[in-house]
Every structure is written in structure tokens, then in C-alpha cells.
Amino acid sequence: MQLKLGPLLRYVDETRATVWVETDGPCDVEILGHRAPTWSVHGHHYALVLIEGLQPASETPYEVLLDGTQVWPLPDSPYGPSLIRTPRADGSFRLAFGSCRRSAPFDKQGFKDFGPDALVALAERMGGDDAERPDALLLLGDQVYADDPSDAVLAKLRAAHGGRQDSEVADEIGNFEEYTWLYDDAWLTPAVRWLFSTVPVCMLLDDHDLRDDWNTSLTWRRWVTSQPWWHDRVVGAYASYWVYQHLGNLSPEQLEKDPTYAAMRALEDEDERSSYLDAFAWEADDDPASTRWSFYRDFGARSKGVRLLAVDSRCSRELQPSRRAMVDQHEWEWVRRHTVGATQPINHLLFASTLPFLLTPGLHHLEGWNEAVSSGAWGRRAAGVGERIRQDMDLEHWASFRRSFDDVTDLLTDLVRAENPPASILMLSGDVHCSYLSEAELTTVDHPGTAIRQLTMSPFRNPIGRPIQVANKVLDTRWMTALLHRLARSAGVRDVAARWRTAYGPWFGNGVMTVVLTDDRWLVEVDHAELRGGRQVLRRTVEHGG
């Protein structure tokens, strides 16, 4: 019996942890004396092992045994043991995050096309500087590229399809089995595999996990759902995302209440489990209210109040132009319940969304104008042009869902007006293939005790071309921002209840960002990946805190 993928350390609190694995057959998985049988869907075998009884503020090496035989750590690994570290005694907390990682070889051509891998560089740093190891890692979408797979996966697809090229999606991922190839390709890199085994990993999905422009607009939605390949594609996407990414986001209490997880463990026949998971996946797309991909996680010592709220900004969108929203009412009520309605104080709120809430001001005005025109502000003919611009330029961030943008500013206002407001509200995002830090303030309420920052880090490994870099910089100039502001106002777009400026960036290289929280203090570390003496390393670009 062999370990096919993993182990991935997922949830950790003061005394418990969960570890996810994929094996090549049915077996019992054992970690630190705790066991779980595998369950299978579509010919693949998985287990999520719950480990209890850990000591607070401890560091525990672990091994993985399958039917009593040790299969992890791998022999001759250049990295250290896999460890489960429970929260630090001093209550401090370090969260590393980013998004957008392409799989490509680590050779001359791979580095030329995609640059060094920031996650590999992070693993290398951890091997030499334990003081800067993250306590958790947040992957903000595009962990896999279903619409643009690597050369290795592309060759496998063409071999499986007999070289056929009779479909616009012949070179794209089409079902659950093919999605498993993407995860193998992305997660078997030795440094990344070890990193995921020793740092708790949280994950959100974004468009390339399914297809570029996913749920950009109602027009796009109507087109894609009419395609003959859509059913198998969306079922494979949601089903594999639930298994590989979402399941480990949940706490032990949430796992016990999850009906899909209960079915995977209770149903005895693999065909029944596969049918159940496929039906769940189809309903998740057909009726977004039937499931929830957003999640929250409380980190560090409970008295310190560090809450990560990870908001799904893809699957639960409202796309009707007259009531367009990044998240529907059902989802937004959940967001408010776990922020302004939280039962315990939140000292630092990490508000995570794959798509940035605050863009550069010029791009913000452009997206506001485009939403208004696409919704008919300049007539039907202009609306069609606006829709084409929306899809071609990927104008689909919070700024182009103005109703939801206002909902967020209202949420922030309620938080800073609370009796015990957070010391910081840090909005974590990826997606845009550049990194930057924006300083923001609300215009309807003073909040000197609460820092609001937009922290955007992308990509881990997938840099954009020079022309788009230049366009991003032009959009952030004062004259272009003023011009686009006037354009938005001409389409009836009103100003929002916040103002902000890009304090650092934009940068366009591969990298990773880390938030460091201690009592009422916060610090942001921006690192970018580079090749140095043949090694992939991180270079500190800037530190910013308060």
C-alpha cells in the first residue's frame, strides 16, 4: 500500500489536528496512534485523520502508517520531519498567503516562462530559519488550472483522448478523474509536499479551478451552461474541490455536521458514494444556497481573537444585472453572522476573498463604469459593448459588483463602531497577478483604533506579460484615475464610502505575503522569489505595520 498524495496538514487548534491523505488502495491510515479508514470515489481512496490529545504550545513530529506500514516521511528526504505545531504560548500568529501557481519544470525553460516558485522558496526558508515559519498557509485560488493545464497534464489528456482535437475544450480538464491529475501535478513537488505536511493549509477556489471568467456575468453563465461539456466539467470541478480542498477547511465540529462527509463514511458501495458526490456537486452549481464554500477559522490563543473569514466570491454570485452581487443574500447573512455577530471578540479580522476588494483607484472606477454600462446606463447597444469589455478585460472584482462593495463598507463601518472594535481589518486577496498593499479609511466614521488594509499577493508562480504590467501602472497614475473617475460619474456611478491609496507596489514577480499578529500589533511582510546560485529563495521586499 502506498501514499499517493499528501499528507496535508489541514486544521490545527490547541489540542487537535486533521491530516488529509490519498492512498492507492483501501486501508487504515494511522497517525500518532489515531486511525481512520479510507473511503473511495471514482476509483480514488481518501482519509481525513482526526488527531486529538495534543499538548498546547507543542511541536510533535508525526509519521503516516498504512495498514501498519510506515510510508511517510519519505526516505532520504532533504527536508526535516513533518510537524504538528499547536498555537504559540505568547499568542502571536503568522499567516502566509497568496494565489495563482502554475505547474512547470524547474529547468531553464521553466524558469524563463514562469520564474521561481514562491512556495518552494518558502519551504527552503523554513529549513533554515524556523523563526519565520508560518503558523498557517492560505491558498487563495487557482491552485490548479483546469482550462490551461501544464504540458505534462496536457500530454496525458491527449493520450487519453486519442489525440482528438474536435472540441474547443479538448485540451482542458473535463471530469473528476482528470482533475486528480491536476492535483498530482501541483502537489507532488517535493518541497511543496513537505510544506503542506507541516504547515496547516486553508484553501479557496477561484475561476481557473473551473474555467476563466467563471460566473463573470449572466451572459457568460447562459452560454456556458448550454455547452455539451458543461455537466461533466462542473461536476468534476465541485466534487474534486470538495475532496481535495474544502473538506480540510472544516473544524472537527463542522465535519461532524457535514452531510456529504457523513455519506462518504457511511455508504458502503463506491458507486453509491460516487453518485452521491456527483449529485452534490451538480446541485452546488445549480442551487448555490444548497452548500457553502466560505469558511472561518479562529487562530492563536482564543483570548487573542484572530479570525480568518474566507469568503467564496465565485460560486454564490447573483448575476441578474438589476441585482448583481458578488455573494447572494444567503451567503452575506452568513458573513455578517461571523463578523459583527461573532460571539467572541475579534481583535484582528482577516477578511479573505480570492478577488481583491480594493483595486488601484483607477481600475476601481473603470469597473464601476463598466458595471453601470453593462446594466444599461447608456442604453442597450452600449450594454452589449460593456458586456464584451467585462469578459475580455476580466472586470469582475468587487468594484464591478457595487451592491456587494457597499455591503462590505457597511460591514466595516459596523465593525469599527462596535464597543470593542478590531485593532486591524486586513483584507487578503490574490487573482490579479500582481502584489500591492493599500491603506484605506472609511469616510462616514472615524476609526483611529482600527487599521484597514488591502493586502494582495499574486502569483506564487505565474507572472503576467510586460504590456499588462504597463497597463496596471498607467491605471494607477493620478491623471488616469481622475479621467476614469469622471467616466464613471458620467454613467451615474456614485462614490463609495471609503478612500484608499496604493502604499506599496504594484509588484509583478512571484512571491508570498505574511501577516504577523501580536496582541494589538500587526505587521505585513512582502517577499518575492528569485533564483540565487541555482536555489529558489525569498527576498524581503518591504515590511509595513502598525
N, C-alpha and C positions, 0 to 999 in steps of 0.2 A: 504494500500500500504506500502511495506517495502523496506528498503535499503538492497540489497542482498550482495553487496561488495562495498568497498570504504567508504568514499570518499578518492580519491587520489589527492593530490595537485601536479600538473604537471609543468606548465610553470608559472614563475613569472618574471616580469620586474618592472620598476619604477612605473607604474600605472595600470598594468593588471595582470590577473592570469587566469589559466584554472584549473577546477576541474572535475575529471572523476568519474562517479558512474555507478554501475549496480543495477537495481531495479528488483522487482519480477513481474512487470507488466507495461503496458503503463501508462505514467503520465507526468506531467510537473514538472521539477526539478527547484527549486529556491534557490539561494544562494546570500545573500546580495542584494536582490532586482533584481537580474539578472536571467532570466529564459531560459530554453531550454527544448524542448520536447524530450522524449526518442525515439529512433529508435531500431528496433529489427532485429536480425538474428538468425536463428536456435532456435527460442523459447526463446531467451535471450534479455533483454532490457537494453540499454545503453544511456548515455548522457554525453557530454562534455560541461560544462558551462563556458562561457567566462565572466569574471568579469572585468569591466572597471571602471575608475574613482577613483582608489586607490590613496592615498597620498604617495609621495616619502618618503622613510625612515620612514615608519609607520608600525604599528603592529595592525592587525584587526582580532578580533575573528569572526568566522562565524558559522552559523547553516545551515543544509540542510533540506529543506521542499519538500515534495512530495505531489502535489495537495493541497498545503496549510497546510499540517500537518507536524510538526517538527519530524524528525526521527534521527537526529544527532545534538549534541553529544548524545551518549547512556546514559541512566540514570545510576547513581551510578558508572560511570567510575572512576577508580583510577587516571587517568591522567588529565592533565589540559585541557583547551579549545583548539580546533583546531584553528590555527592562520595562517593568510597570512602576511608574513613579506616581505616588499619590500626592495631593496638593502640598505645597511647601508650608512649613510651620509658620513662616513670617507672613503668610497670606499673599505674597507677591505672585504675579502671574504673567507669563509670556505667551502670546498667541502670534504665530506666524501665519501669513495668508497670501493668496494670490490666485491666479487663474490662467487658463489657456496654455496647455502643454502638448506639443506635438511629439510624436514618437519618431525618432530618426537615429541613424547610427552615430556613434561618437568617433567619426573619422573626418578627414579633411573636407569632404563634400558636405557631410552632415553639419559640421561647424560653420561652413560657409553659408549654407542655406538657412540654418536655424539658430546658430550661435550655441554657446554653452548652456547647459541645463541648470537652472537655479535650484531645483530640488536636489540634484546630485551635489551641487556645491554646498547646499545646506547640510547634507549628510556628511560631507567631508569636513565641514567646520565643526560639527558636533563631535567628530572623532578627535579633534584637537583642542576644543575649548568647551568644556562642559558648562561653564558659567553662562554661555549664551544659547544653551539648548532651549528650544521652545517647550512649553508645557502642553501645547496643543497646536494642531495644524488645521487650517480651514482652507479647503479647496473650493473656490468659488466658480465652478462651472468649466465646461469644455475640458474635462479630463480625458475625453475621447472625442474623436472627430468622425462621426458616422457618415457625414457627407463628403469627407475628404480624407480617407484612411491613408496610413503610411504605405510606402512601397511594398513592405513585407506583407501587410494585410491585403493590399491590392492584388498582389500575385496570388495569394490564397483564394481570393474571391474569383479571379479569372479562371483559376484551375477548377474551382468548384462549379462554375457556371459554363465550363467548356469553352471559354473564350468568347462567349456571346456578347455582342455589343448592340443589342436591338432595343435598348431601353435607355432613357435619359438617366436612370438610376442604376445602370448595370454595374458601375464602379462604386456604388455606395452600399452601406450595410442595410440588409433587408429583413432580418429576423433575429430571434433570440440567440441562436447558435452563432451567427456572425458577430453579434455584439460581444460574445465571450472572447472572440479573437482579439477585439479591441482592448479588452481589459488585460488579457495576457500580454499583449504588445506593450501596453503602457506601464504595467505594474511589476513586470519581471526584471526590469533594470536592477542589477544587484544593489546599488546604493539606495535607490528609491524603495526597493522591497524591504531593506533593513530599516530605513527611515520610518516607513509605515508600521513596522513591527514594534517600534519603541517610542513613538510619539502618537498620542491619541489623535485620530483623524476625523474631522467633520466634513461633510460634502453637500454641495447643492448642484443642481443640474442647470444647464443653460442651452442655448439653441443648437450648438454643434453636437450635443449629446443626442439630438434627433435630426435636425436639419437647419441650415442657416435661414434666418428670418422667421423662425418658429413663432407663430402667433403674433406677427408684426401687425396685422390688420385683419378685418373681416374679409376683405377681398382675397388676401393670401389664404386665409382659412378655408374659404369656399372652394378655392382652386385645389388646394392640397387634398382635402377630404374627398374630392371627386376622382382622384387618381387611383388606378387599379392596384398600385403597390402600397397604398397608404395603410391599409389594415395591418398587414404583417409587420410593416415598419414601426408603426406606433405601438403595437402590442409588444414587439421585441424590445423597443426602447424603454417603455414603462416597466415591463416585467424585469428586465435586466437591471434597470436603475434601482428598483426596489431591492433586489437581491444584493447587488454589488455595492451600492452607495447608501441608500436610505435606511436600510434595516439597522445598520450600526450607529446611526444618528440618535437612536432612541435610548432612553434610560431603561433600566430593568423594569420599573413600574409601567412605563409606556409600552414596553414589549409585552408585558402580561395582558394588556388591554387590546393589543393589536389583533384583529380577527384574521388577517392574512397570515401572520406568523403562527397563530394558533392552528390554522388549517394546514400549514406546511408540516407541522409536527404531528398533527392528529390523523390526517389522511394516510392510509397505508399503501395506496397504489400510486405509482409515479404518474401514470396517465391522468389520474384524478387531480393530483397536485398541479400538474402542468395545465390542465384545463381550468382549474380554479384560478391560478395565477394569470393566465391569459385573459380570462373573463374580467378579473380585477383590473388588469391593465387597460383593456378596452373601455371599461366603464370610467376609469380615471380620466381618459381623454374625452369621452362623450359627455360625462357629467362631472366637472371638476369638483363640485361640492361633495362627491362620494368619497374623496380621500383628501389627505393633506400632506404636502411635501415640506411645508415650513416646519421648523422645529426650534426649540430653545434649549439652552444648556447653561447651568449655573456653574461657575468655575471658582477655584480657590476656596479659602475658608468661608463657610456660609455667612459669617458675620460681615464679610467684606463686600458682598453684594455685587459681584461681577456677573452680568447676564449677557450671553450671546443670544440674540434673536435673529435667526436666519430665515429670511422671507423669500418664499418662492415667487419670483417675478416673471414666470413663463407660463405655468400651466393653468392658473386660475384667473387669467385676464378676462375682462369684459370688453368685447370688441365692437359692439354696436356703436357707430360714430356718435350718436346722441348721448351715450352714457359710458363712453370709453374709460376704462380704469385698468391700472396695472395689476391690481388684485380685486377680486369681486367682494361684495359686501360680507359674505360669509367668512372669507379669509381675513378681511380687515377687522372684523369684530374680534377674531382670534388674536390678531396683532395687538389691539388695544387692551385686551384682557390680560396679556402677559407683559405689558409695559406699564401704562398708567393704572391698570387694575391689579398689578402684581401684589401678592400677599406679603412679600418681604421687601425691605428697602433695596433699591438698586443704586449702588454707588458709582458704577461705571456701566453704561449701556453700550454694547457693541451691536449696532444695527446693521446687519449684513444683508446685502442683496447682490446678486451677480451683476446687475446693471447699476452703474453709478446713479446716486440720487442727484448730486451736484456735478454738472459738467462744467467745462470752461464757460464763462458767461456768454460768449458769442454763440457757441453751439447750443446753449440753453435757449437763446432767443430764436435761433434757426428752427429748432424742434417745435417750439411753441407756435411759430408762424406756420410750419408745415402741418401741424395737427389741425389748426383752425382752417386752413385752406382745404385740406383733405376732407374736412367735415362740412364744407360748403360755404365758408365765409366769403369766397369770391365767385360763387356760382358753380354749377355742375361741371362745366368743362374744366375749370381750374381745379376742381376736386379730383378729377381723373389724373391731371398732371401731378398734383400733390401726392396722390397715392403712388404713382410711379417713382417720384423722388423719395418718398418714405421708404420704399423697398430697396431701391438702388443704393441709397446712402445709409441704410440701416438707422433711420431716425426713429428709434423705438424705445428710448430711455424714459425715465420718469418725467423728464421735461416734456415729452410728447404724449403723456397721459396726465394732463394738467389737473384733472379731478383728483387723481391719486397724489400728485405733488402737493396739492393743497391739504389733503388728508394728512400727509406726513408733517407739514409745517404746523398744522393744528395739534398733532400728536406731540411734537417737540415743545410747542407752547404749553400744553398741559403738563408736560414733564417738568419744565423749568419753573412753572408756577406752583408746583407741589410744595408741601410743607418741608420735605427733605429732598430737594432736587438732586439729581446726579451730579457728581463732580465733572463727569465728561460724558458726552454722547458722541461716539466715534462711529461714523458710517463707513463700513468696509465694503469694497466692491472690486470688480475686475472688468473683463469683457472687452475693453476698448483698446487693448494692445499698446497701452502706454501707462505710465505711473505718474501720479501727482498728489499733492496734499493741498487742500483748500481750507481756509479759515472762514467760518461762517458765523453770522449772527442773525437772530430774528428781529424783525422791525416793529413788532407790536408789543414786545415785552422786553424789559432789561433782564439779563441773566449773567451778571458778573461772576457768579459762582459756578457756572456750568459752561465748559468749553464745548463747542460744536465744531467738528472737523469732518471733512470728506477725505477718506484715505482710499486711494485707488491704486491697485497693483496688478499689472498685467503687461506682458505674459511671463509665465515661468519659462517657456521656450517656444516662441512663435512670433518673432519680430515682424513689424509691418514695413512696407517699402518706403523709400525716401519721399515720393510725391505726397503720400498720406501724412507723413511726418510734417512736411512743409505746410500742408493744409491745416493741420491741427494748430501749428504755431500762428498762422495767419488769423485763424478764428479767435485766438486769444489776444490779439492786438486791440488796443483801445479804439482805434478808428473803425475796425471791422465790428467790434462789439456794439459800438454806437449805431452803426448802419443797420445791423441786424435787429437791434432793439427797435429802431424806427419802423423797420419792415414788419416786425411782429405787432407793433401797436397799430399799424395800418390795417391789419387783418382782425382787429378787435381783441387782441390778446392783452389782458391786463397784467400788471406787475404782480409778483408773488410777495409773500410776507417774510422775505429773507433777503439778505445780501451776502455776497461772498467774493473772495478773490483767490486766485491760484498763488499760494505762498511759495511752493516749491514744485519744480517740474514745468512742463511735462518732460519725462524721460522716455525713451523708446527701446531701451535694451531689456534683455531678460533679467528678472530679479525676483526678490521676495521682500515683503514688508513685515515688520514685527511690532506689535503693540505690547508695551511693558507697563503693568499697572501695579502700584504700591500705595495702599491706603488711599489718600485723596490725590495722589500724583499720577501722571500718565506721561508716557514717552513713546515716540514713534521712531523706529529705526528703519531706514531705507537702505537696502543692499542690492547691488547689481552684480550679475555673474560675469566672469571673464576667464579667459584661458591664461594660465601663468605656469610656464615651464611644463606644459603638457597636462596640467591639472586644471580642473574646473573649480574655481574658488569664488567666494563672495567678497566684494569690496564695499565698504561702508560709504554711502553717498551723502547722507545727511541724517542728523538727529534733530528732533523737534519735540518739545514737551511743555508741560505746564503743571 
